Amino acid sequence: MSKAPVISIVDDDEWVREATEFLVRSLGYSAATYSSAEEYLQSGSVDDCSCLITDLRMPGMSGADLQDVLIADGYRTPVIFISASLDEQVRLRVLDAGAYGFLHKPFDEQSLIECLNKALNGEPAEQ
């Protein structure tokens, strides 16, 4: 029996973390949650992550900066961004860097499920 993919969820909003974790687990995946990018990077679990769902704007390191660090460190983990921000320049930046999705809060579950499926199946990300 193969191990379920681990989806890491990084968001400073506890409610968003819990709701996203519940959705991810309901799909049969394992989930790990972190309240900051720094906590995720220091967790020792970065190597086990199959897909990262992260907020864009958080205290300390932003989701975009987290993506930059992961890329610089050689990780090619699929990243899905969720954000209340409508900053088109940042959206394009993270998508150009390889993000699999950029969902605006509040997002519908189906949009996240579609992004997850594409990311985990290695399908091309949408711009």
Sequence and secondary structure as in RCSB ss.txt:
>XXXX:A:sequence
MSKAPVISIVDDDEWVREATEFLVRSLGYSAATYSSAEEYLQSGSVDDCSCLITDLRMPGMSGADLQDVLIADGY
RTPVIFISASLDEQVRLRVLDAGAYGFLHKPFDEQSLIECLNKALNGEPAEQ
>XXXX:A:secstr
     EEEEE S HHHHHHHHHHHHHTT EEEEESSHHHHHHSS GGG SEEEEESS SSS HHHHHHHHHHTT 
   EEEEES   HHHHHHHHHTT SEEEESS  HHHHHHHHHHHHHT     
